[in-house]
Amino acid sequence: MSENIENIQSNAENIQMSESVQQTWNEFYAMNMPKPAPPPRQYGLKEKLLLPVSLLIAILFDRLLVTGFFYENNIGIYTGAFWLCYMVIFYVFFWNKLKRNKVAWLVAACTAAMSIWFFFSPEQNWQYSLITWLVIPNVLMAHAQWTAGNYTLKNSDGMAIAWFFGWLVKPFTGISALLGAAGSLLSAGNKSVAKRALIGFCIAFSLLVIVVPLLMSADQVFGYFLRQVFSGSGNPGISIFRLSIVAVVFGLLYSFLWNVGFGETKQHRISTTRSIDSMISAIVLGSVIFVYILFCVIQFTYLFAGVGLPAGMTYSEYAREGFAQTVVVCAINLLIFGVFLRFGKQHKPLMSMLCGLLVLTGIMLLSGAVRLNLYIGAYGMTWLRLLSAWFIIYLAVVIILCFIRLLLKKQLPIIALCALILLFWYVALGYLNPDNFVDWYNYDFFVRQ
């Protein structure tokens, strides 16, 4: 009986040993065997449709922007046409993201107004045209990042970071998606999609071959511009160069738009956990305010009170030497205000110093306006003087907003509001027609003289 019990115990121990050996072997096998490859990423229909959309925009970039810049005298019309086409395509493709985004619509309306301005602007407004030529793509970059990240007005600092990422990172991080989407069209499961798309393009091309010549015959201006846009250079070297432009723009644009619609949507934020020390705030703001008080005393003495200037100095010279610098200092003051309001410790002494800074900035801005008025009264109006006056009015509005922010003690999205007001104010300057306004003012000025 005892022998049977011992045999049973021995068999149980052997079974336990064999189970432990088997478990050890399974663990070793699992660790050393290659893991199965993950299934290939499936690209959605919109990611595939983005391929012809990006190609279309790249072709328009070549035929409008490149043609206007290198081969035509009136680059403005081609620039305006390209950006209008881009915005229409962008809104059609990302309609679900944009249809309820009021801020995006406001920015798009201002950008469309700048693009339309190119069609009606006289050729002599070259300064505003050059600035607008640079402003539009930067505004649309902010518009695209706003769309991609679903930002709010209160997260404008994160929006600024996303703007830099939009130029420096996102045109490159979606190249793999471009290759994957293009490769998925050639896979066995998507041959029917590619076939239907090819049939659609063939039908559309056949219709356009009939309709476009009729429209060109019906309107000579339409026919002229269409011939200019699609005329060939006849030079193989230039053709290869322009095809290369289309290819590069297509790749970068697909990557950028893919990030807008399908990339990571994490919002960038600037941390405010580390605040500026109270003593540092007091020393910096106190030093700046002391210097500004001395400056404002001089303004009240010589500029506002009408006390005679030092010998050998006229009021026109006094004004000419200072109004631009004063306006720049006012803009720097507002930047200082924003930094200490955002990162300074919120206590009463700091709020009092910031309020004093705003008051002194308002006095300095008024000084710049008086100087500018004296200079215009002596020498007439120019484009730069008009731009300075326009900017002074804008800075006055910003100072009022800053005072409202201090009084309400609420998280007023002041940076976003200032940016939107600046955009609107810049568009209004274009439709004022700066050169015509300068000519009208100077004619009236010399008649009064």
C-alpha positions as CSV (number, residue, x, y, z in Angstrom):
1,M,0.0,0.0,0.0
2,S,2.8,2.4,1.0
3,E,4.7,1.5,-2.2
4,N,1.6,2.5,-4.3
5,I,1.4,5.8,-2.5
6,E,5.1,6.5,-3.2
7,N,4.7,5.7,-6.9
8,I,1.7,8.0,-7.1
9,Q,3.7,10.8,-5.5
10,S,6.7,10.2,-7.8
11,N,4.5,10.3,-10.9
12,A,2.9,13.6,-9.7
13,E,6.4,15.1,-9.2
14,N,7.4,14.0,-12.7
15,I,4.3,15.5,-14.2
16,Q,4.9,18.8,-12.4
17,M,8.5,18.8,-13.7
18,S,7.4,18.1,-17.2
19,E,4.8,20.9,-17.0
20,S,7.5,23.4,-15.8
21,V,9.9,22.3,-18.5
22,Q,7.1,22.8,-21.1
23,Q,6.2,26.2,-19.7
24,T,9.9,27.3,-19.8
25,W,10.2,26.0,-23.4
26,N,7.0,27.9,-24.4
27,E,8.3,31.1,-22.9
28,F,11.7,30.7,-24.7
29,Y,9.9,30.0,-28.0
30,A,7.7,33.0,-27.6
31,M,10.7,35.3,-26.9
32,N,12.9,34.1,-29.7
33,M,10.4,33.4,-32.5
34,P,9.9,36.4,-34.9
35,K,6.6,38.2,-34.3
36,P,4.1,38.3,-37.2
37,A,4.2,41.5,-39.2
38,P,1.3,43.9,-38.4
39,P,-1.3,44.1,-41.1
40,P,-0.7,46.9,-43.7
41,R,-2.3,50.2,-43.0
42,Q,-5.6,50.8,-44.7
43,Y,-5.9,54.2,-46.4
44,G,-9.4,55.7,-46.5
45,L,-11.1,57.1,-49.6
46,K,-10.5,60.7,-48.7
47,E,-6.7,60.0,-48.2
48,K,-6.7,58.6,-51.8
49,L,-8.8,61.5,-53.1
50,L,-6.3,63.9,-51.7
51,L,-3.8,62.7,-54.3
52,P,-5.6,64.2,-57.3
53,V,-6.6,67.2,-55.2
54,S,-2.9,67.9,-54.3
55,L,-1.9,67.4,-57.9
56,L,-4.5,69.9,-59.1
57,I,-3.3,72.5,-56.7
58,A,0.3,71.8,-57.7
59,I,-0.6,72.3,-61.4
60,L,-2.4,75.6,-60.6
61,F,0.6,76.7,-58.6
62,D,2.8,76.2,-61.7
63,R,0.3,77.6,-64.3
64,L,-0.7,80.6,-62.2
65,L,2.0,81.6,-59.6
66,V,5.0,80.5,-61.6
67,T,3.6,81.8,-64.9
68,G,2.7,85.1,-63.3
69,F,6.1,85.5,-61.6
70,F,8.4,84.5,-64.4
71,Y,6.5,85.0,-67.6
72,E,3.9,87.8,-67.1
73,N,4.1,91.4,-66.1
74,N,0.9,91.4,-64.0
75,I,1.7,88.9,-61.2
76,G,-1.1,90.2,-59.1
77,I,-4.0,88.8,-61.1
78,Y,-2.4,85.4,-61.2
79,T,-1.6,85.5,-57.5
80,G,-5.2,86.4,-56.6
81,A,-6.5,83.7,-58.9
82,F,-4.3,81.0,-57.5
83,W,-5.2,81.7,-53.8
84,L,-8.9,81.9,-54.6
85,C,-8.7,78.5,-56.3
86,Y,-6.7,77.1,-53.4
87,M,-9.3,78.3,-50.8
88,V,-12.2,76.9,-52.8
89,I,-10.6,73.5,-53.1
90,F,-9.5,73.6,-49.4
91,Y,-13.0,74.3,-48.2
92,V,-14.6,71.7,-50.5
93,F,-12.3,69.0,-49.3
94,F,-12.4,69.9,-45.6
95,W,-16.0,71.0,-45.5
96,N,-16.9,68.9,-42.4
97,K,-14.1,70.5,-40.4
98,L,-14.8,74.0,-41.5
99,K,-18.6,74.4,-42.0
100,R,-19.2,75.5,-38.4
101,N,-15.8,77.2,-37.7
102,K,-16.7,80.9,-37.6
103,V,-13.2,82.1,-37.0
104,A,-11.9,80.2,-40.0
105,W,-14.6,81.7,-42.2
106,L,-13.7,85.2,-41.0
107,V,-10.0,84.6,-41.8
108,A,-10.9,83.1,-45.2
109,A,-13.2,86.1,-46.0
110,C,-10.3,88.5,-45.3
111,T,-7.9,86.4,-47.3
112,A,-10.4,86.2,-50.2
113,A,-10.8,90.0,-50.0
114,M,-7.0,90.4,-50.3
115,S,-6.9,88.0,-53.3
116,I,-9.8,89.9,-55.0
117,W,-8.0,93.2,-54.4
118,F,-5.3,92.0,-56.9
119,F,-7.9,92.1,-59.7
120,F,-8.8,95.8,-59.1
121,S,-5.6,97.3,-57.8
122,P,-3.8,99.8,-59.9
123,E,-0.3,99.0,-60.9
124,Q,1.3,101.8,-58.8
125,N,0.3,100.2,-55.5
126,W,3.3,98.0,-55.7
127,Q,4.3,98.4,-51.9
128,Y,0.9,97.1,-50.7
129,S,1.0,94.4,-53.5
130,L,4.4,93.1,-52.3
131,I,3.3,93.0,-48.7
132,T,0.1,91.3,-49.6
133,W,1.9,88.8,-51.7
134,L,3.8,87.7,-48.5
135,V,0.8,88.1,-46.1
136,I,-1.6,85.8,-47.9
137,P,0.3,82.5,-47.6
138,N,1.2,83.2,-43.9
139,V,-2.5,83.9,-43.1
140,L,-3.6,80.8,-44.9
141,M,-1.0,78.8,-43.0
142,A,-2.5,80.0,-39.7
143,H,-5.9,79.2,-41.1
144,A,-4.9,75.6,-42.0
145,Q,-3.4,75.0,-38.5
146,W,-6.5,76.4,-36.9
147,T,-8.5,73.9,-38.9
148,A,-6.3,71.0,-38.1
149,G,-5.9,71.5,-34.4
150,N,-9.4,72.8,-33.5
151,Y,-7.9,75.7,-31.6
152,T,-9.8,78.2,-29.6
153,L,-9.1,81.9,-29.3
154,K,-7.7,81.5,-25.8
155,N,-4.9,79.1,-27.1
156,S,-3.3,81.6,-29.5
157,D,0.2,81.0,-28.2
158,G,-0.1,77.3,-29.1
159,M,-1.5,78.4,-32.4
160,A,1.7,80.4,-33.0
161,I,3.8,77.2,-32.4
162,A,1.6,75.2,-34.8
163,W,2.2,77.9,-37.4
164,F,5.9,77.3,-37.3
165,F,5.4,73.5,-37.4
166,G,3.2,74.0,-40.4
167,W,6.0,75.6,-42.4
168,L,9.0,73.5,-41.1
169,V,7.6,70.1,-40.2
170,K,4.3,69.1,-41.7
171,P,5.2,69.4,-45.4
172,F,7.6,66.5,-44.8
173,T,6.0,64.2,-42.1
174,G,3.3,63.0,-44.4
175,I,5.5,61.8,-47.3
176,S,5.1,58.2,-46.2
177,A,1.3,58.7,-46.3
178,L,1.7,59.9,-49.9
179,L,3.6,56.8,-50.9
180,G,1.2,54.5,-49.0
181,A,-1.9,56.1,-50.5
182,A,-0.5,55.9,-54.0
183,G,0.6,52.3,-53.4
184,S,-2.9,51.3,-52.1
185,L,-4.5,52.5,-55.4
186,L,-2.4,49.9,-57.2
187,S,-3.3,47.0,-54.9
188,A,-5.6,44.3,-56.1
189,G,-8.5,45.4,-53.9
190,N,-8.5,48.9,-55.3
191,K,-8.3,48.3,-59.0
192,S,-12.0,48.9,-59.3
193,V,-11.6,52.3,-57.6
194,A,-8.8,53.3,-59.9
195,K,-10.8,52.1,-62.9
196,R,-13.8,54.2,-61.9
197,A,-11.7,57.2,-61.3
198,L,-10.1,56.8,-64.7
199,I,-13.5,56.6,-66.4
200,G,-14.6,59.7,-64.5
201,F,-11.6,61.7,-65.6
202,C,-12.0,60.6,-69.2
203,I,-15.7,61.7,-69.3
204,A,-14.8,65.0,-67.6
205,F,-12.0,65.6,-70.1
206,S,-14.2,64.8,-73.1
207,L,-16.8,67.4,-71.8
208,L,-14.2,70.0,-71.2
209,V,-12.8,69.6,-74.7
210,I,-16.2,70.6,-76.0
211,V,-17.2,73.2,-73.5
212,V,-14.0,75.2,-73.0
213,P,-13.5,76.2,-76.7
214,L,-17.1,77.4,-76.8
215,L,-16.5,79.5,-73.7
216,M,-13.3,80.9,-75.1
217,S,-15.1,81.9,-78.3
218,A,-18.0,83.4,-76.2
219,D,-15.7,85.7,-74.2
220,Q,-12.4,87.0,-75.6
221,V,-11.0,88.0,-72.2
222,F,-11.7,84.5,-70.8
223,G,-10.0,83.0,-73.9
224,Y,-7.0,85.3,-73.6
225,F,-6.3,84.4,-70.0
226,L,-6.9,80.7,-70.6
227,R,-4.4,80.7,-73.5
228,Q,-1.9,82.6,-71.4
229,V,-2.2,80.1,-68.6
230,F,-2.0,76.9,-70.7
231,S,0.4,78.1,-73.4
232,G,3.6,76.1,-73.6
233,S,7.0,77.5,-73.6
234,G,8.4,75.3,-76.4
235,N,11.7,75.0,-74.4
236,P,12.4,71.5,-73.2
237,G,14.6,72.8,-70.4
238,I,11.9,75.1,-69.1
239,S,9.3,72.3,-69.4
240,I,11.4,69.9,-67.3
241,F,12.0,72.7,-64.8
242,R,8.3,73.4,-64.5
243,L,7.4,69.7,-64.3
244,S,9.9,69.4,-61.4
245,I,8.1,72.3,-59.7
246,V,4.8,70.5,-60.0
247,A,6.3,67.2,-58.6
248,V,7.9,68.9,-55.6
249,V,4.9,71.0,-54.8
250,F,2.6,68.0,-55.2
251,G,4.7,66.0,-52.6
252,L,5.0,68.8,-50.1
253,L,1.4,69.8,-50.5
254,Y,0.0,66.3,-50.0
255,S,2.1,65.9,-46.9
256,F,0.8,69.2,-45.5
257,L,-2.8,68.7,-46.3
258,W,-2.7,65.1,-45.0
259,N,-1.5,66.4,-41.7
260,V,-4.3,69.0,-41.7
261,G,-7.0,66.4,-42.3
262,F,-5.6,63.1,-41.0
263,G,-2.5,63.8,-38.9
264,E,-2.0,64.2,-35.2
265,T,-4.5,66.7,-33.8
266,K,-2.7,67.4,-30.5
267,Q,-2.8,71.1,-29.6
268,H,0.5,72.9,-28.8
269,R,0.5,74.7,-25.5
270,I,3.0,77.0,-23.7
271,S,3.3,76.0,-20.1
272,T,2.6,78.7,-17.5
273,T,3.5,76.7,-14.4
274,R,6.8,78.7,-14.1
275,S,6.1,82.4,-13.5
276,I,8.4,85.4,-13.5
277,D,9.7,86.2,-10.0
278,S,8.0,89.2,-8.4
279,M,11.3,91.0,-7.8
280,I,12.4,90.5,-11.4
281,S,9.1,91.9,-12.5
282,A,9.4,94.9,-10.3
283,I,12.9,95.7,-11.4
284,V,12.2,95.4,-15.1
285,L,8.9,97.2,-15.2
286,G,10.1,99.8,-12.7
287,S,13.2,100.7,-14.8
288,V,11.2,100.9,-18.0
289,I,8.4,103.0,-16.4
290,F,11.0,105.4,-14.9
291,V,12.6,106.0,-18.4
292,Y,9.2,106.4,-20.0
293,I,8.2,109.0,-17.4
294,L,11.2,111.1,-18.3
295,F,10.4,110.8,-22.0
296,C,6.7,111.8,-21.4
297,V,7.8,114.9,-19.4
298,I,9.8,116.0,-22.4
299,Q,6.8,115.4,-24.6
300,F,4.5,117.6,-22.4
301,T,7.2,120.3,-22.3
302,Y,8.1,120.7,-25.9
303,L,5.4,118.9,-28.0
304,F,2.1,119.2,-26.2
305,A,2.6,122.5,-24.2
306,G,4.2,124.3,-27.2
307,V,7.3,125.5,-25.3
308,G,10.0,126.6,-27.7
309,L,12.5,124.0,-29.0
310,P,16.2,124.3,-28.5
311,A,18.0,126.6,-30.9
312,G,18.5,125.5,-34.4
313,M,15.6,122.9,-34.4
314,T,12.3,123.2,-36.2
315,Y,9.1,121.3,-35.3
316,S,9.2,119.5,-38.7
317,E,12.7,118.2,-38.0
318,Y,11.7,117.3,-34.4
319,A,8.7,115.4,-35.7
320,R,10.6,113.6,-38.5
321,E,13.3,112.3,-36.2
322,G,10.9,110.6,-33.8
323,F,7.5,109.4,-34.9
324,A,8.6,106.0,-36.3
325,Q,10.8,105.2,-33.4
326,T,8.1,106.1,-30.9
327,V,5.6,103.8,-32.6
328,V,8.1,100.9,-32.5
329,V,8.7,101.5,-28.8
330,C,4.9,101.4,-28.2
331,A,4.7,98.1,-30.0
332,I,7.5,96.8,-27.8
333,N,5.7,98.0,-24.7
334,L,2.6,96.1,-25.6
335,L,4.7,93.0,-26.0
336,I,6.2,93.5,-22.6
337,F,2.7,93.9,-21.2
338,G,1.6,90.6,-22.7
339,V,4.6,88.7,-21.4
340,F,4.3,89.9,-17.8
341,L,0.5,89.6,-17.8
342,R,0.8,86.0,-19.0
343,F,3.8,84.8,-17.0
344,G,4.1,87.2,-14.0
345,K,2.6,86.5,-10.6
346,Q,-0.8,88.0,-10.5
347,H,-0.8,90.5,-7.6
348,K,-1.8,94.1,-7.1
349,P,1.7,95.7,-7.5
350,L,2.2,94.0,-10.8
351,M,-1.3,95.0,-12.0
352,S,-0.6,98.6,-11.0
353,M,2.7,98.7,-12.9
354,L,1.1,97.2,-16.0
355,C,-1.6,99.8,-15.8
356,G,1.0,102.5,-15.5
357,L,2.9,101.0,-18.5
358,L,-0.3,101.2,-20.6
359,V,-0.9,104.8,-19.6
360,L,2.7,105.8,-20.6
361,T,2.4,103.8,-23.8
362,G,-0.8,105.7,-24.7
363,I,1.0,109.1,-24.0
364,M,3.9,107.9,-26.2
365,L,1.6,106.8,-29.0
366,L,-0.1,110.2,-28.8
367,S,3.3,111.8,-29.1
368,G,4.0,109.8,-32.2
369,A,0.7,110.8,-33.7
370,V,1.4,114.5,-33.0
371,R,4.9,114.2,-34.5
372,L,3.5,112.5,-37.6
373,N,0.8,115.1,-38.0
374,L,3.4,117.9,-37.8
375,Y,5.6,116.2,-40.4
376,I,2.6,115.5,-42.8
377,G,1.6,119.2,-42.3
378,A,5.0,120.3,-43.4
379,Y,5.8,117.9,-46.2
380,G,2.6,116.2,-47.3
381,M,1.5,112.6,-47.3
382,T,3.4,109.5,-48.5
383,W,2.8,105.8,-48.5
384,L,5.0,105.3,-45.4
385,R,3.3,108.1,-43.5
386,L,-0.1,106.7,-44.3
387,L,1.0,103.3,-43.2
388,S,2.4,104.8,-39.9
389,A,-0.9,106.6,-39.3
390,W,-2.9,103.4,-40.0
391,F,-0.7,101.5,-37.6
392,I,-1.0,104.2,-34.9
393,I,-4.8,103.8,-35.0
394,Y,-4.4,100.1,-34.7
395,L,-2.1,100.3,-31.7
396,A,-4.6,102.7,-30.0
397,V,-7.3,100.0,-30.3
398,V,-4.9,97.4,-28.9
399,I,-4.2,99.6,-25.8
400,I,-7.9,99.9,-25.2
401,L,-8.2,96.1,-25.4
402,C,-5.4,95.8,-22.9
403,F,-7.1,98.2,-20.5
404,I,-10.3,96.1,-20.8
405,R,-8.4,93.0,-20.0
406,L,-7.0,94.5,-16.8
407,L,-10.3,95.9,-15.7
408,L,-12.4,92.8,-16.3
409,K,-9.8,90.4,-14.9
410,K,-11.0,87.7,-17.2
411,Q,-9.1,85.5,-19.7
412,L,-9.9,87.8,-22.7
413,P,-8.2,86.2,-25.8
414,I,-6.4,89.5,-26.4
415,I,-3.7,88.1,-28.7
416,A,-6.2,86.4,-31.0
417,L,-8.4,89.5,-31.0
418,C,-5.5,91.8,-31.9
419,A,-4.4,89.4,-34.7
420,L,-7.9,89.4,-36.2
421,I,-8.3,93.2,-35.9
422,L,-4.9,93.6,-37.6
423,L,-5.9,91.4,-40.4
424,F,-9.2,93.3,-40.9
425,W,-7.4,96.7,-40.6
426,Y,-4.8,95.6,-43.2
427,V,-7.5,94.6,-45.7
428,A,-9.3,97.9,-45.1
429,L,-6.0,99.7,-46.0
430,G,-5.9,98.0,-49.3
431,Y,-9.4,98.9,-50.3
432,L,-8.7,102.5,-49.2
433,N,-6.4,102.5,-52.3
434,P,-3.3,103.9,-50.7
435,D,-1.7,105.6,-53.7
436,N,-5.0,107.3,-54.8
437,F,-5.5,108.5,-51.2
438,V,-2.0,109.9,-51.1
439,D,-2.5,111.7,-54.4
440,W,-5.9,113.1,-53.3
441,Y,-4.5,114.3,-49.9
442,N,-1.4,115.9,-51.4
443,Y,-3.5,117.7,-54.1
444,D,-5.8,119.0,-51.5
445,F,-2.8,119.9,-49.3
446,F,-1.1,122.0,-51.9
447,V,-4.3,123.7,-52.9
448,R,-4.8,124.8,-49.3
449,Q,-1.2,126.0,-49.2
